[in-house]
Amino acid sequence: MTQRKKSKELHERASRVIPGGVDSPVRAFKSVGGDPPYIVRGMGAHIWDADGNEYVDYVGSWGPLILGHAFPSVVEAVEKANRDGASFGACTPAEAELAEAVIEAFPSMNKVRFVSSGTEATMSAIRLARAFTGRKYIIKFEGCYHGHADSLLVKAGSGVATLGIPGSAGVLDEQARFTLALPFNHEQAVEEAFAKFKNEIACVIVEPVVGNMGCVPPRKGYLEFLRSITQQQGTVLIFDEVMTGFRVSFGGAQEMYKIKPDLTTLGKIIGGGLPVGAYGGRAELMDMIAPLGPVYQAGTLSGNPLAMAAGLAMLRELKSHPQIYRQLEQRSAALVDGVLAAAKKKGVALTSNRVGSMFTWFFQAGAVHDWDTAAKSDAQAFGKFHNAMLERDIYLPPSQYEAMFMSAAHTENDIQQTIAAATASL
């Protein structure tokens, strides 16, 4: 049994002063049981806890560390920026430089605004869509998580699903009633919503590849359908690419599926591991944001120089080494298929979804294409698997409903070690 005495002591200490001992609920390990290891260091594809235990990491800070932990050029960029001053609450050259890099990768954007989190980005994008259209209703999809803004916690995935909470206390009915939560990958439900609320729907917001009920890709033609119906209805289409941006391809899911949304939200990789978010799109929408227009949004730490420096270093590395994406594809496929083969050999019901370096093993036999099918997974079996993998030095997301991530730092040895651990854990 792996010893985590210091982690346990740290969690007890944190629990006295922080609700549940955590600053984000899924970290509490409630759905998998046991005490969370307290991480003190990361390098490449590996992390170490307070007791000195080493793990192969498939969380990667929930996606942003596509190059691995403590990537040298990112570390150097942050250290240099920090020596010049960590925050000014004023304009800095790096903001425009990172904006140009993002816009170059995402042709659907003419302009972009940086914020401090994905929640801020999606909240601001929806406010902008409502202002642009003069409409109140929004469509989101069951199992998709777009941050913890009030109107977006209706049938959200991720940590909300992990804890078995249908929404959140404190969200007013008056706010929730303008959110239409529909099943993902179902065209008819969207058509019926537009028929019922004709000329009242401001936006459709969607994770083009869902990562918050586990990895769930769009059915063939589904994103094209959303693009077509929103154009017909004068509704703003928002792609939430906080997770998929620069992850599934350099230009995100919209490059992969060749769809141009009206607005895009980003985060994670564009901050190189530091807190950052962004929303961007066509100039006619973005020019409605203050100080040019009437849509107000502000933040002291928006465009923070440390985050801008880390993001620039990350994007430069990805752009100059496009082979990274081919490597991620090959190694992710080898890992996912290797574990599936082991499960089949042992007679364990297991299926998977994968898009590039995002993937999930679902503990069930059926295909997963929406929240209802994802929810059929055996969360208890996943919990046992998670704990067994942790004992074998493999760190997975502590929830059946979270995507896992491969990084460019994962080696063939890491993958073989993981397959061996999974074979013993199933």
PyMOL commands that set and color helices and strands:
alter all, ss='L'
color gray80, all
select helices_A, chain A and resi 5-17+19-21+25-28+72-84+93-105+118-133+150-152+158-162+173-176+187-196+222-233+252-256+268-271+283-286+305-320+323-346+371-374+379-391+412-425
alter helices_A, ss='H'
color red, helices_A
select strands_A, chain A and resi 39-43+46-49+54-57+111-115+137-141+179-182+201-206+236-240+263-267+277-281+351-355+358-362+394-395+404-405
alter strands_A, ss='S'
color yellow, strands_A
deselect
rebuild
show_as cartoon
